[in-house]
Amino acid sequence: MKYSMSLTTVDCPVCGPGPGRLLYEVDVEQAVRNFVLPEVDRERSARLRAHIEHLWGGPKCRQLRCDRCTLVFADPLVPGDRTFYELAYERTRYPGWKWEHEVTRQALVRRAQAPDRLTLLELGAGDGAFLQGITPELVRQEGVLATEFSDFGRHALVDAGFQCSDADLTELCTACGDRRFSVICLFQILEHLGNPVTVMGRLKDLSNADTQLFLSVPNDTFIRFIETHDTVLDMPPNHVTRGNVRALKALASRTGWRLADHRKDVNEPYSARALKFAKYRYLRTSQSPRSLANRVETLGVSRRLRLLRPVVAACYGVACLPDFLALRSGEYGSSQWACLESDGAGAS
């Protein structure tokens, strides 16, 4: 896909109304095929189609970029809800220990705060991979609160001994009352939420004067590369914002935070980036009816599917060798990480 980049007026959730660019527009059929192929599950895809159209208030959604802070955001800026994720994904596992987990763990070590004095909130904690990697060495389990929507992840967290809630951020602020946290973490979560100014303002309400906020989001450079090289789109309503260091600085200053540190995963192995690209090219091709990848996907969860999927993905990969070579640059690591600290101001 080639970005349109046509000039337009945008209502940026960080900067407000101003100049911007249209990247592309998608319709509900494209969105549904990104998550559930009707050839694989016609009933679930039909329900998902109706629900996405309900969320959007119509059949189409645009991806816009603000010219001032460079934030990319969906229009309408409506995130997926619990029903969307139940229809779009069948969650049976979460990723394990990740690069952003390790960078955050090292930052907590440098903070050198006694474990019994540290209180930590992790939003969207999955099955607790990060929390299990830092307790009890850096924080006591009793000082941790996790949130997670999926039943699978929530049960895993509770079984591991963590206090876990399925409340959204608004409900959480109310439920916590005067409770504040010295560390707040959200890894690959911000892009799934609604208005980022509202989100960061509510996180400020859950913080102390010395709170550190650690977050990770997809690397915008990698997303731009895969979208413009015919792989999957960063499809709403799953992801509704996409930022970089400039956008994160603007968001922080608007909401009473200060961007203290920012890094990209430049050390992600080239093999990992190449495998992701091949997988995403295969998945994008599978969205086209009567394509070979689409026919493979209709085999269902079977031994033939497990054998054919990597073979067909490799065949598609051979056809785009120049793209694989471009991915050798470290700028195409798939994640970016930031540490924000309170600047003493409130959200505007």
N, C-alpha and C positions, 0 to 999 in steps of 0.2 A: 504494500500500500504506500502511496505517496501522499504525504500530508498536504491538505489544501493550502494552508497558511494564508487564507484570504482574510483581509482586514474586517473587523467587526467590533461592535461595542459589547463588552462583557460586564457582568455584575460579579466581580471577583469576590469570593467569600473572605479574602484577607484585605484587599485594597478598596473594595467597593466598585461602583461603576467607572468604566474607563476603557481605553483602547485594548484590543486583544486580537487573537487569531482563532479561526476555526481550524482545528486539526482534521476532524472527520465527523461524520454522522453515521449512526447505526440504527437499524430498525429492530423491532422486537424479535423477528425471525432470526436475524443474525445473532442476537444475544442468546436466544434459547439454544441455538446450535452450538454456541460456545460452551454451554454447560451440559446439556442433555440432548443427544441425537434422537429425533423422533423415530428413526429406523431401529433404534435400540430399545427405547421405552416410550411408546406413543402416548400413553396415558399420562405419565409424569411430565413429559415435555409439553403437553397441552395445558396441564395445570400451571406449569412454570410460565408459559406464554401469557396466560391470563393474569398471573400475579405480577409479572414484570410490567405489563401494560397498565395494571392498576397502580403500581408504584410510580411509574413515569407520568401517569395521567394522560397517556396517549401512546402512539405506536413508535415514537422515535426519541433518540437521545443524542445530544451533541457532546463532543469533547472539545473544550475551549482552553486557550492559554492566555493568561494575563500578561500584557507587555511590560507591566511595571515590576511585579514580583516573580514572574515566570511560572507561577503555580498553574498546573493543568488540572481541570476539574470538569466533572460531568454537569450537563445542563439538560434536565433538572438534576439538582444536587440532592438526590434521594438515595440513601444507602440501602443495601439489602437488609431485610429483617429476618426474624427467626424462621418464618415460613419460606422465604426465599432460600435460605441456606439448607433447610431440610429437603427442599425439592432439587436444588442445584448440585448438592454434594452428598455422597454417602461416606461419612467419616468413620474410618476404622483404625486410623493411626495418625500420629503427628510426627513431624521431624524431631530428631534428637537434639543433642547439643550443637549449637550453631556458632558461627563466627561472632555475631553480635552478642551472644551469651558470654563468650570468652572475654570480649572487650569490656563488657559491663562488669564481669567478675573482677577483672584487673583493676577497674576504676574503684570498685568497692574495697578491694585490698588497699589501695592507696588512700582511701578515705580513713582507714584504720580506726573505725568506730567499734566499740565493744559490741559483740553480738546481742547482748541482752538490752542494749540501748537503741538498736536499730529497728525501725518498723518499716515494713515494705508492702506495697500494693502492686500486684501485677494484673493488668487487664488482659483478658484473652489468654489465659495461661496455658491453654492446650491441655496436655496430660501431665504438666509439671516438670518438664525436662530441665528448665532453667532453675526452678526453685529447689529441686532435688540436688542440683549441682552447687548450690551455695549454702544449704543448711546442713548441719548446724554450725559450720565453720564461720560463716560471715553474718548470719542472722538466725535467731532461734525460730523454730517453727511456729511458736506461739505469737511471734511478732509479725506474721505474714497473713495477708488477706489476698485471695485470688478471686478473679471473676472468670467465668467461662459459660458460654451459651450451650455448647453441645453436651448432651447427656453422657456421651462417651468420655469426653475430657473431664467433666465434672465428677463422674464416678471415680476416675483414676486419681484425681486430686484428693478427694475425700478418703479413698482407700490408702493413700500415701500419708494421711494425717494432717492435711492442710485445711484450713477454714476456706470454704469456697461459696460464692454466691453467683446466681444467674441474673442478678439485677443489671439493668443498663446504667449508664453513667449518671443520669438524672436521679434514678431511684437510689443509686449508691450514695450520692451526696446526702440525700435525705436520711438513709439508713445509718450512715456513719455519724451523723450528728456533729459533735465536737471532735471526733477522732481525726487525727492528722498523721501523715506518713512522712518519714524522713527520706524515703526512696520510693519513686513511682516508676514502673516499667511498663512499656507497651511495645512489644516486638511484632512488627508486621501487622499492626492493628489500625494505626491512624488512617491509612488509606481506605479502610472499610467503613469509617464512621462518617457522620454527616458534617455539618458546618465546623471546620477546624477551629475557628475562633471560639465558638461555644464550647467545644471539647476542651481546648486548652484553658479556658476560663474556669471550667468545672474542676479540672485537675488542680488549678491554682487554689480552689476552695478546699482541696484535700491536702494541701501542702503546708509546711512550716516555712519560716524565713530561710532555713538552711537546706531545704529539700533539693535533692537532685532528681531530675526527670531524665530517664534513659529511654530512648526510642529508636527503633529501626523501621525503615520503609524501603520499598524496592528502589534500586538505583535507576534514576530517571534516564541515564545514558544508555543502560542496557535495555530498558523498556522501549526507548525511542528506536534503538537498533532493531530489536525483534519485530516491532510493529511495521517498520519501513522495509523489512526484508521478508515479507510474506509469511510470517508466523502468526501465532495467536495475538489478538488485541487485548489490551489492558481493560477488559470489558466491564462497564457498569451493568448492574448495580453492585457488583462484587467490589471493585475498586472505584472510588468516586473522586479521589484526589491523587495527584502525583507531584511531589515537590523535589527541590534540590537545596543546596546550602543557601542560596539567595531567598528562596521562598520560606525556608525554615527560619531564617533571621527575621524576615518581615513578620511572620506569624508570631514568633517569640516576643518581639518588641511590641506587638499589638496587644498581647495578653498577659503582660507582667512577668515574662521570662526573659532570660538572656542566653543566647547560644554560646556555651562555654567551649564546646569541642564538636568537631564534625569529621567523620572519616568515611571513606569508601573501601570496600573489600577488594583492594587491588591485588591481594595475594591469593584470591580464589583460583584454584588450579584451572588451567586452560581446558583440560579434559572435562571438567564439570560444566564450564560454559558451553563447550561444544555439544555435550550430551543434552543439555537443556535446549539448545537451539534445534537440534535434530528432533527432539521430542515435540517441541512447539510447532515445528514445520509439519510434522506428521499429524498433530492434532488439528492444525488449521486445514490441512488437506482433507482430513476425515469429515470436516463439516460440509464438504461438497458431495451431494448425492451422486451415486454411481462411481465415485473415485475408488481406487483400489483400497486406500486407507479406510474409507467408509464401509466397504464390503468386509474388511477385516474386523472392524468394530462390531458389525452385526453378528459376529460369531458368538458374542456373549462371553461370559467369564468361563473360559474353557482352556484346556491345555493347548489347543490349536491357536487361540488368541495370544496366549503367553509366548508362544514360539514365533508366530508370524509378526507380531507388533514390532519387535526390535529389528527384524529383517527388513520389513517394509520401510521403517523409519530410516534405516541405514541407506536404503536405495534412494530415498528422497534426499538424504544428506549428500550423497555423491553428486547429485545434480546441482548443488549449491556450494561447491568447494571454495570459491572466492570468499563467500560469506564466512565460512569457517576460519579461513586465514585471517580475516579482519578481526575476528574475536580474540586473537592472540594478545591484543592490547589489554593491559591491566585495568583500563578505565571501564571495561565491560563486566566487572564483578557485579553480581546480582543484588547486593544489598548496600545500603548506606546507614550509618549510625550517628546519633547525636546525643550530646549531654546538654541539658538545659538547667539553669539555676535561676532562682528567684531574684528579680532585680528590685523587689520591694514595692513594685507598683501593682495596681489591680488591672483587670481586663477592662478595656474600653467598650 
